[in-house]
């Protein structure tokens, strides 16, 4: 949905599609941290066994 709304905005310049893009992005960010039980102020811990 995020990619579609961005592409539609890029092609048409429709403001509502940009607002939809931003809303999906904002919801995705809040869901990601809530799903793993992390708040914005907590530090992410690395997954063991994976080298960065």
C-alpha distance matrix in Angstrom:
0.0 3.8 5.5 5.1 6.1 8.6 9.9 10.5 12.2 14.1 15.4 16.2 16.8 15.3 15.7 13.6 10.4 11.6 12.3 8.9 7.8 11.0 10.6 7.6 9.7 12.8 11.9 11.0 14.3 16.3 15.2 16.2 19.6 20.2 19.6 22.3 24.6 24.6 24.9 24.3 28.1 28.5 28.9 26.9 29.3 29.2 28.8 32.3 33.0 30.4 31.8 29.9
3.8 0.0 3.8 5.5 5.4 6.3 8.7 10.0 10.7 12.3 14.4 15.5 15.3 14.4 14.3 12.9 9.6 9.6 10.6 7.9 5.4 8.3 9.0 6.1 7.0 10.5 10.7 9.5 12.2 14.7 14.4 14.9 18.1 19.3 19.1 21.5 23.7 23.1 23.1 22.1 25.7 26.4 26.6 24.8 27.4 27.3 27.4 30.9 31.7 28.8 29.9 27.7
5.5 3.8 0.0 3.8 5.6 5.2 6.1 8.5 9.9 10.5 12.3 14.2 14.6 14.5 15.1 14.3 10.7 10.8 12.9 10.6 7.9 11.0 12.4 9.9 10.1 13.9 14.3 12.7 15.1 18.0 17.6 17.6 20.9 22.4 21.9 24.0 26.5 25.8 26.0 24.8 28.3 28.8 28.6 26.6 28.9 28.3 28.3 31.7 32.1 29.0 29.8 27.5
5.1 5.5 3.8 0.0 3.8 5.5 5.2 6.0 8.5 9.8 10.6 12.0 13.1 12.5 13.8 12.6 8.9 10.3 12.5 9.9 8.4 12.1 13.1 10.9 12.3 15.7 15.8 14.9 17.7 20.2 19.6 20.2 23.5 24.6 24.1 26.6 28.9 28.5 28.6 27.5 31.2 31.8 31.9 29.9 32.3 31.8 31.7 35.1 35.4 32.5 33.5 31.2
6.1 5.4 5.6 3.8 0.0 3.8 5.6 5.1 6.1 8.6 10.0 10.4 10.7 9.5 10.2 9.0 5.3 6.6 8.8 6.6 5.4 9.2 10.3 9.1 10.6 13.7 14.3 14.1 16.7 18.9 19.0 20.0 22.9 24.0 24.0 26.6 28.5 27.9 27.5 26.2 29.9 30.9 31.3 29.7 32.5 32.4 32.6 36.2 36.9 33.9 34.7 32.3
8.6 6.3 5.2 5.5 3.8 0.0 3.8 5.4 5.1 6.1 8.6 9.9 9.6 9.8 10.4 10.6 7.0 6.4 9.5 8.6 6.0 9.0 11.5 10.5 10.6 13.9 15.3 14.7 16.6 19.4 19.8 20.2 23.0 24.6 24.9 27.0 29.0 27.9 27.4 25.7 29.2 30.3 30.3 28.8 31.5 31.3 31.8 35.2 35.8 32.6 33.1 30.4
9.9 8.7 6.1 5.2 5.6 3.8 0.0 3.8 5.4 5.0 6.2 8.6 9.6 10.4 12.2 12.6 9.0 9.4 12.7 11.7 9.6 12.8 15.0 13.8 14.1 17.5 18.7 17.9 19.9 22.8 22.9 23.2 26.2 27.8 27.7 29.8 32.0 31.1 30.8 29.2 32.6 33.5 33.4 31.6 34.1 33.5 33.8 37.1 37.3 34.1 34.5 31.9
10.5 10.0 8.5 6.0 5.1 5.4 3.8 0.0 3.8 5.5 5.2 6.0 7.6 7.5 10.0 10.0 6.7 8.4 11.6 10.6 9.7 13.1 14.9 14.2 15.3 18.3 19.3 19.1 21.4 23.9 24.0 24.8 27.8 29.0 29.0 31.5 33.5 32.7 32.3 30.8 34.3 35.4 35.6 34.0 36.7 36.4 36.6 40.0 40.5 37.3 37.9 35.3
12.2 10.7 9.9 8.5 6.1 5.1 5.4 3.8 0.0 3.8 5.4 5.2 4.8 5.2 7.0 8.2 5.4 5.7 9.3 9.6 8.6 11.2 13.6 13.7 14.4 17.0 18.6 18.8 20.6 23.0 23.8 24.7 27.2 28.6 29.1 31.5 33.1 32.0 31.2 29.3 32.7 34.2 34.5 33.2 36.2 36.0 36.7 40.2 40.8 37.6 37.9 35.1
14.1 12.3 10.5 9.8 8.6 6.1 5.0 5.5 3.8 0.0 3.8 5.8 5.7 8.1 10.0 11.8 9.2 8.7 12.5 12.9 11.1 13.5 16.3 16.2 16.1 19.0 20.9 20.6 22.1 24.9 25.7 26.1 28.6 30.4 30.8 32.8 34.7 33.4 32.6 30.6 33.8 35.2 35.0 33.7 36.4 36.0 36.7 40.1 40.4 37.0 37.1 34.1
15.4 14.4 12.3 10.6 10.0 8.6 6.2 5.2 5.4 3.8 0.0 3.8 6.1 8.3 11.4 12.9 10.4 11.1 14.7 14.8 13.7 16.5 18.9 18.6 19.1 22.0 23.6 23.3 25.1 27.8 28.4 28.9 31.7 33.2 33.4 35.6 37.6 36.5 35.9 34.0 37.3 38.6 38.5 37.0 39.7 39.1 39.6 42.9 43.1 39.7 39.9 37.0
16.2 15.5 14.2 12.0 10.4 9.9 8.6 6.0 5.2 5.8 3.8 0.0 3.8 5.3 8.8 10.5 9.0 10.2 13.4 13.9 13.7 16.2 18.3 18.7 19.6 22.1 23.6 24.0 25.8 28.2 28.9 29.8 32.4 33.7 34.2 36.6 38.3 37.3 36.4 34.5 37.9 39.4 39.7 38.4 41.3 41.1 41.7 45.1 45.5 42.2 42.5 39.6
16.8 15.3 14.6 13.1 10.7 9.6 9.6 7.6 4.8 5.7 6.1 3.8 0.0 3.8 6.2 8.9 8.1 8.1 11.2 12.6 12.4 14.2 16.7 17.6 18.1 20.3 22.2 22.9 24.3 26.6 27.7 28.7 31.0 32.4 33.2 35.6 37.0 35.7 34.4 32.3 35.6 37.4 37.8 36.8 39.9 39.9 40.8 44.3 45.0 41.6 41.8 38.8
15.3 14.4 14.5 12.5 9.5 9.8 10.4 7.5 5.2 8.1 8.3 5.3 3.8 0.0 3.8 5.6 5.6 6.8 9.1 10.2 11.1 13.0 14.7 15.9 17.1 18.9 20.5 21.6 23.3 25.1 26.2 27.6 29.9 30.9 31.8 34.4 35.6 34.6 33.3 31.5 34.9 36.8 37.5 36.6 39.8 40.0 40.8 44.4 45.3 42.1 42.5 39.7
15.7 14.3 15.1 13.8 10.2 10.4 12.2 10.0 7.0 10.0 11.4 8.8 6.2 3.8 0.0 3.8 5.4 5.1 6.3 8.7 9.8 10.7 12.4 14.3 15.4 16.6 18.4 20.0 21.3 22.9 24.3 25.9 27.9 28.8 30.1 32.6 33.6 32.4 30.8 28.9 32.2 34.3 35.2 34.6 38.0 38.5 39.5 43.2 44.4 41.3 41.7 38.8
13.6 12.9 14.3 12.6 9.0 10.6 12.6 10.0 8.2 11.8 12.9 10.5 8.9 5.6 3.8 0.0 3.8 5.4 5.0 6.2 8.6 9.9 10.4 12.3 14.1 15.2 16.4 18.2 20.0 21.2 22.3 24.3 26.4 26.8 27.9 30.8 31.7 30.9 29.5 28.0 31.5 33.4 34.6 33.9 37.2 37.9 38.6 42.3 43.6 40.7 41.5 38.8
10.4 9.6 10.7 8.9 5.3 7.0 9.0 6.7 5.4 9.2 10.4 9.0 8.1 5.6 5.4 3.8 0.0 3.8 5.4 5.0 6.2 8.7 9.8 10.5 12.3 14.2 15.3 16.4 18.5 20.2 20.9 22.5 24.9 25.7 26.4 29.2 30.5 29.7 28.7 27.2 30.8 32.4 33.2 32.2 35.3 35.6 36.2 39.9 40.9 37.9 38.7 36.0
11.6 9.6 10.8 10.3 6.6 6.4 9.4 8.4 5.7 8.7 11.1 10.2 8.1 6.8 5.1 5.4 3.8 0.0 3.8 5.3 5.0 6.3 8.6 9.9 10.6 12.3 14.3 15.3 16.7 18.6 19.9 21.2 23.4 24.5 25.6 28.0 29.2 28.0 26.7 24.8 28.2 30.0 30.8 29.9 33.2 33.6 34.5 38.2 39.3 36.2 36.7 33.9
12.3 10.6 12.9 12.5 8.8 9.5 12.7 11.6 9.3 12.5 14.7 13.4 11.2 9.1 6.3 5.0 5.4 3.8 0.0 3.8 5.4 5.1 6.1 8.6 9.8 10.5 12.2 14.1 15.4 16.7 18.2 20.0 21.8 22.5 24.0 26.6 27.3 26.3 24.7 23.1 26.5 28.5 29.7 29.1 32.5 33.3 34.3 38.1 39.5 36.7 37.4 34.7
8.9 7.9 10.6 9.9 6.6 8.6 11.7 10.6 9.6 12.9 14.8 13.9 12.6 10.2 8.7 6.2 5.0 5.3 3.8 0.0 3.8 5.5 5.0 6.1 8.5 9.8 10.5 12.1 14.3 15.5 16.3 18.2 20.5 21.0 21.9 24.7 25.8 25.2 24.1 22.9 26.6 28.2 29.3 28.4 31.5 32.2 32.8 36.5 37.9 35.1 36.1 33.7
7.8 5.4 7.9 8.4 5.4 6.0 9.6 9.7 8.6 11.1 13.7 13.7 12.4 11.1 9.8 8.6 6.2 5.0 5.4 3.8 0.0 3.8 5.5 5.3 6.2 8.7 10.0 10.6 12.4 14.5 15.4 16.6 19.0 20.1 20.9 23.4 24.8 23.8 22.9 21.5 25.1 26.5 27.2 26.0 29.1 29.5 30.2 33.9 35.0 32.1 32.9 30.3
11.0 8.3 11.0 12.1 9.2 9.0 12.8 13.1 11.2 13.5 16.5 16.2 14.2 13.0 10.7 9.9 8.7 6.3 5.1 5.5 3.8 0.0 3.8 5.5 5.0 6.1 8.6 9.8 10.6 12.5 14.2 15.5 17.2 18.5 19.8 22.1 23.1 21.7 20.4 18.6 22.1 23.9 24.8 24.1 27.4 28.2 29.3 33.1 34.6 31.7 32.4 29.7
10.6 9.0 12.4 13.1 10.3 11.5 15.0 14.9 13.6 16.3 18.9 18.3 16.7 14.7 12.4 10.4 9.8 8.6 6.1 5.0 5.5 3.8 0.0 3.8 5.4 5.1 6.1 8.5 10.0 10.8 12.1 14.2 16.0 16.5 17.9 20.6 21.3 20.5 19.2 18.0 21.7 23.4 24.8 24.1 27.4 28.5 29.3 33.1 34.8 32.2 33.3 30.9
7.6 6.1 9.9 10.9 9.1 10.5 13.8 14.2 13.7 16.2 18.6 18.7 17.6 15.9 14.3 12.3 10.5 9.9 8.6 6.1 5.3 5.5 3.8 0.0 3.8 5.5 5.1 6.0 8.6 10.0 10.4 12.1 14.6 15.2 15.9 18.7 20.0 19.5 18.8 18.0 21.8 22.9 23.9 22.7 25.8 26.5 26.9 30.6 32.1 29.6 30.9 28.7
9.7 7.0 10.1 12.3 10.6 10.6 14.1 15.3 14.4 16.1 19.1 19.6 18.1 17.1 15.4 14.1 12.3 10.6 9.8 8.5 6.2 5.0 5.4 3.8 0.0 3.8 5.5 5.1 6.3 8.8 10.0 10.7 12.9 14.4 15.4 17.5 18.9 17.7 17.0 15.6 19.3 20.4 21.1 20.0 23.1 23.8 24.6 28.3 29.9 27.1 28.1 25.7
12.8 10.5 13.9 15.7 13.7 13.9 17.5 18.3 17.0 19.0 22.0 22.1 20.3 18.9 16.6 15.2 14.2 12.3 10.5 9.8 8.7 6.1 5.1 5.5 3.8 0.0 3.8 5.5 5.3 6.4 8.7 10.2 11.4 12.5 14.3 16.5 17.1 15.8 14.5 13.1 16.8 18.4 19.7 19.1 22.5 23.8 24.9 28.7 30.6 28.1 29.2 26.8
11.9 10.7 14.3 15.8 14.3 15.3 18.7 19.3 18.6 20.9 23.6 23.6 22.2 20.5 18.4 16.4 15.3 14.3 12.2 10.5 10.0 8.6 6.1 5.1 5.5 3.8 0.0 3.8 5.4 5.2 6.0 8.6 10.3 10.5 11.8 14.6 15.3 14.9 14.1 13.8 17.5 18.6 20.2 19.3 22.4 23.7 24.3 28.1 30.1 27.9 29.4 27.4
11.0 9.5 12.7 14.9 14.1 14.7 17.9 19.1 18.8 20.6 23.3 24.0 22.9 21.6 20.0 18.2 16.4 15.3 14.1 12.1 10.6 9.8 8.5 6.0 5.1 5.5 3.8 0.0 3.8 5.6 5.2 6.1 8.9 9.9 10.4 12.8 14.4 13.9 13.9 13.5 17.3 17.8 18.7 17.2 20.0 20.9 21.2 25.0 26.7 24.4 26.0 24.1
14.3 12.2 15.1 17.7 16.7 16.6 19.9 21.4 20.6 22.1 25.1 25.8 24.3 23.3 21.3 20.0 18.5 16.7 15.4 14.3 12.4 10.6 10.0 8.6 6.3 5.3 5.4 3.8 0.0 3.8 5.5 5.3 6.7 8.8 10.2 11.8 12.9 11.4 11.0 10.0 13.8 14.4 15.3 14.3 17.5 18.7 19.6 23.4 25.5 23.1 24.4 22.3
16.3 14.7 18.0 20.2 18.9 19.4 22.8 23.9 23.0 24.9 27.8 28.2 26.6 25.1 22.9 21.2 20.2 18.6 16.7 15.5 14.5 12.5 10.8 10.0 8.8 6.4 5.2 5.6 3.8 0.0 3.8 5.5 5.6 6.2 8.5 10.6 10.7 9.8 8.9 8.9 12.7 13.5 15.3 14.7 17.9 19.7 20.6 24.3 26.8 24.9 26.4 24.6
15.2 14.4 17.6 19.6 19.0 19.8 22.9 24.0 23.8 25.7 28.4 28.9 27.7 26.2 24.3 22.3 20.9 19.9 18.2 16.3 15.4 14.2 12.1 10.4 10.0 8.7 6.0 5.2 5.5 3.8 0.0 3.8 5.6 5.1 5.8 8.7 9.7 10.0 10.5 11.5 15.0 15.0 16.6 15.3 18.0 19.4 19.6 23.3 25.5 23.9 25.9 24.5
16.2 14.9 17.6 20.2 20.0 20.2 23.2 24.8 24.7 26.1 28.9 29.8 28.7 27.6 25.9 24.3 22.5 21.2 20.0 18.2 16.6 15.5 14.2 12.1 10.7 10.2 8.6 6.1 5.3 5.5 3.8 0.0 3.8 5.6 5.4 6.9 8.9 8.6 9.9 10.6 13.9 13.3 14.0 12.2 14.7 15.8 16.0 19.7 21.9 20.1 22.1 20.7
19.6 18.1 20.9 23.5 22.9 23.0 26.2 27.8 27.2 28.6 31.7 32.4 31.0 29.9 27.9 26.4 24.9 23.4 21.8 20.5 19.0 17.2 16.0 14.6 12.9 11.4 10.3 8.9 6.7 5.6 5.6 3.8 0.0 3.8 5.5 5.7 6.3 5.0 6.1 7.3 10.4 9.7 11.1 9.9 12.8 14.7 15.5 19.1 21.8 20.4 22.1 20.8
20.2 19.3 22.4 24.6 24.0 24.6 27.8 29.0 28.6 30.4 33.2 33.7 32.4 30.9 28.8 26.8 25.7 24.5 22.5 21.0 20.1 18.5 16.5 15.2 14.4 12.5 10.5 9.9 8.8 6.2 5.1 5.6 3.8 0.0 3.8 5.5 5.0 5.8 6.8 9.3 12.1 11.6 13.6 12.8 15.3 17.5 17.9 21.3 24.1 23.0 25.1 24.2
19.6 19.1 21.9 24.1 24.0 24.9 27.7 29.0 29.1 30.8 33.4 34.2 33.2 31.8 30.1 27.9 26.4 25.6 24.0 21.9 20.9 19.8 17.9 15.9 15.4 14.3 11.8 10.4 10.2 8.5 5.8 5.4 5.5 3.8 0.0 3.8 5.6 7.6 9.9 12.4 15.1 13.8 15.1 13.4 15.2 16.8 16.3 19.6 22.2 21.3 23.8 23.2
22.3 21.5 24.0 26.6 26.6 27.0 29.8 31.5 31.5 32.8 35.6 36.6 35.6 34.4 32.6 30.8 29.2 28.0 26.6 24.7 23.4 22.1 20.6 18.7 17.5 16.5 14.6 12.8 11.8 10.6 8.7 6.9 5.7 5.5 3.8 0.0 3.8 5.6 9.0 11.6 13.6 11.4 12.3 10.4 11.7 13.5 13.1 16.3 19.1 18.5 21.0 20.7
24.6 23.7 26.5 28.9 28.5 29.0 32.0 33.5 33.1 34.7 37.6 38.3 37.0 35.6 33.6 31.7 30.5 29.2 27.3 25.8 24.8 23.1 21.3 20.0 18.9 17.1 15.3 14.4 12.9 10.7 9.7 8.9 6.3 5.0 5.6 3.8 0.0 3.8 6.8 10.2 11.6 9.8 11.7 11.0 12.6 15.2 15.4 18.3 21.6 21.2 23.5 23.1
24.6 23.1 25.8 28.5 27.9 27.9 31.1 32.7 32.0 33.4 36.5 37.3 35.7 34.6 32.4 30.9 29.7 28.0 26.3 25.2 23.8 21.7 20.5 19.5 17.7 15.8 14.9 13.9 11.4 9.8 10.0 8.6 5.0 5.8 7.6 5.6 3.8 0.0 3.8 6.7 8.1 6.3 8.3 8.2 10.6 13.6 14.7 17.8 21.1 20.3 22.1 21.2
24.9 23.1 26.0 28.6 27.5 27.4 30.8 32.3 31.2 32.6 35.9 36.4 34.4 33.3 30.8 29.5 28.7 26.7 24.7 24.1 22.9 20.4 19.2 18.8 17.0 14.5 14.1 13.9 11.0 8.9 10.5 9.9 6.1 6.8 9.9 9.0 6.8 3.8 0.0 3.8 5.5 5.6 8.7 9.8 12.9 16.0 17.7 20.9 24.1 23.1 24.4 23.1
24.3 22.1 24.8 27.5 26.2 25.7 29.2 30.8 29.3 30.6 34.0 34.5 32.3 31.5 28.9 28.0 27.2 24.8 23.1 22.9 21.5 18.6 18.0 18.0 15.6 13.1 13.8 13.5 10.0 8.9 11.5 10.6 7.3 9.3 12.4 11.6 10.2 6.7 3.8 0.0 3.8 5.7 8.1 9.7 13.2 16.1 18.4 21.7 24.7 23.2 24.0 22.2
28.1 25.7 28.3 31.2 29.9 29.2 32.6 34.3 32.7 33.8 37.3 37.9 35.6 34.9 32.2 31.5 30.8 28.2 26.5 26.6 25.1 22.1 21.7 21.8 19.3 16.8 17.5 17.3 13.8 12.7 15.0 13.9 10.4 12.1 15.1 13.6 11.6 8.1 5.5 3.8 0.0 3.8 6.7 9.5 12.7 16.0 18.7 21.6 24.8 23.6 24.2 22.5
28.5 26.4 28.8 31.8 30.9 30.3 33.5 35.4 34.2 35.2 38.6 39.4 37.4 36.8 34.3 33.4 32.4 30.0 28.5 28.2 26.5 23.9 23.4 22.9 20.4 18.4 18.6 17.8 14.4 13.5 15.0 13.3 9.7 11.6 13.8 11.4 9.8 6.3 5.6 5.7 3.8 0.0 3.8 6.5 9.3 12.8 15.4 18.1 21.5 20.6 21.4 20.2
28.9 26.6 28.6 31.9 31.3 30.3 33.4 35.6 34.5 35.0 38.5 39.7 37.8 37.5 35.2 34.6 33.2 30.8 29.7 29.3 27.2 24.8 24.8 23.9 21.1 19.7 20.2 18.7 15.3 15.3 16.6 14.0 11.1 13.6 15.1 12.3 11.7 8.3 8.7 8.1 6.7 3.8 0.0 3.8 6.4 9.7 12.7 15.3 18.5 17.5 18.0 16.7
26.9 24.8 26.6 29.9 29.7 28.8 31.6 34.0 33.2 33.7 37.0 38.4 36.8 36.6 34.6 33.9 32.2 29.9 29.1 28.4 26.0 24.1 24.1 22.7 20.0 19.1 19.3 17.2 14.3 14.7 15.3 12.2 9.9 12.8 13.4 10.4 11.0 8.2 9.8 9.7 9.5 6.5 3.8 0.0 3.8 6.6 9.3 12.3 15.4 14.1 15.0 13.9
29.3 27.4 28.9 32.3 32.5 31.5 34.1 36.7 36.2 36.4 39.7 41.3 39.9 39.8 38.0 37.2 35.3 33.2 32.5 31.5 29.1 27.4 27.4 25.8 23.1 22.5 22.4 20.0 17.5 17.9 18.0 14.7 12.8 15.3 15.2 11.7 12.6 10.6 12.9 13.2 12.7 9.3 6.4 3.8 0.0 3.8 6.5 9.0 12.2 11.6 12.7 12.5
29.2 27.3 28.3 31.8 32.4 31.3 33.5 36.4 36.0 36.0 39.1 41.1 39.9 40.0 38.5 37.9 35.6 33.6 33.3 32.2 29.5 28.2 28.5 26.5 23.8 23.8 23.7 20.9 18.7 19.7 19.4 15.8 14.7 17.5 16.8 13.5 15.2 13.6 16.0 16.1 16.0 12.8 9.7 6.6 3.8 0.0 3.8 6.2 8.9 7.9 9.0 9.1
28.8 27.4 28.3 31.7 32.6 31.8 33.8 36.6 36.7 36.7 39.6 41.7 40.8 40.8 39.5 38.6 36.2 34.5 34.3 32.8 30.2 29.3 29.3 26.9 24.6 24.9 24.3 21.2 19.6 20.6 19.6 16.0 15.5 17.9 16.3 13.1 15.4 14.7 17.7 18.4 18.7 15.4 12.7 9.3 6.5 3.8 0.0 3.8 6.5 6.1 8.7 9.9
32.3 30.9 31.7 35.1 36.2 35.2 37.1 40.0 40.2 40.1 42.9 45.1 44.3 44.4 43.2 42.3 39.9 38.2 38.1 36.5 33.9 33.1 33.1 30.6 28.3 28.7 28.1 25.0 23.4 24.3 23.3 19.7 19.1 21.3 19.6 16.3 18.3 17.8 20.9 21.7 21.6 18.1 15.3 12.3 9.0 6.2 3.8 0.0 3.8 5.6 8.2 10.6
33.0 31.7 32.1 35.4 36.9 35.8 37.3 40.5 40.8 40.4 43.1 45.5 45.0 45.3 44.4 43.6 40.9 39.3 39.5 37.9 35.0 34.6 34.8 32.1 29.9 30.6 30.1 26.7 25.5 26.8 25.5 21.9 21.8 24.1 22.2 19.1 21.6 21.1 24.1 24.7 24.8 21.5 18.5 15.4 12.2 8.9 6.5 3.8 0.0 3.8 6.5 9.8
30.4 28.8 29.0 32.5 33.9 32.6 34.1 37.3 37.6 37.0 39.7 42.2 41.6 42.1 41.3 40.7 37.9 36.2 36.7 35.1 32.1 31.7 32.2 29.6 27.1 28.1 27.9 24.4 23.1 24.9 23.9 20.1 20.4 23.0 21.3 18.5 21.2 20.3 23.1 23.2 23.6 20.6 17.5 14.1 11.6 7.9 6.1 5.6 3.8 0.0 3.8 6.5
31.8 29.9 29.8 33.5 34.7 33.1 34.5 37.9 37.9 37.1 39.9 42.5 41.8 42.5 41.7 41.5 38.7 36.7 37.4 36.1 32.9 32.4 33.3 30.9 28.1 29.2 29.4 26.0 24.4 26.4 25.9 22.1 22.1 25.1 23.8 21.0 23.5 22.1 24.4 24.0 24.2 21.4 18.0 15.0 12.7 9.0 8.7 8.2 6.5 3.8 0.0 3.8
29.9 27.7 27.5 31.2 32.3 30.4 31.9 35.3 35.1 34.1 37.0 39.6 38.8 39.7 38.8 38.8 36.0 33.9 34.7 33.7 30.3 29.7 30.9 28.7 25.7 26.8 27.4 24.1 22.3 24.6 24.5 20.7 20.8 24.2 23.2 20.7 23.1 21.2 23.1 22.2 22.5 20.2 16.7 13.9 12.5 9.1 9.9 10.6 9.8 6.5 3.8 0.0
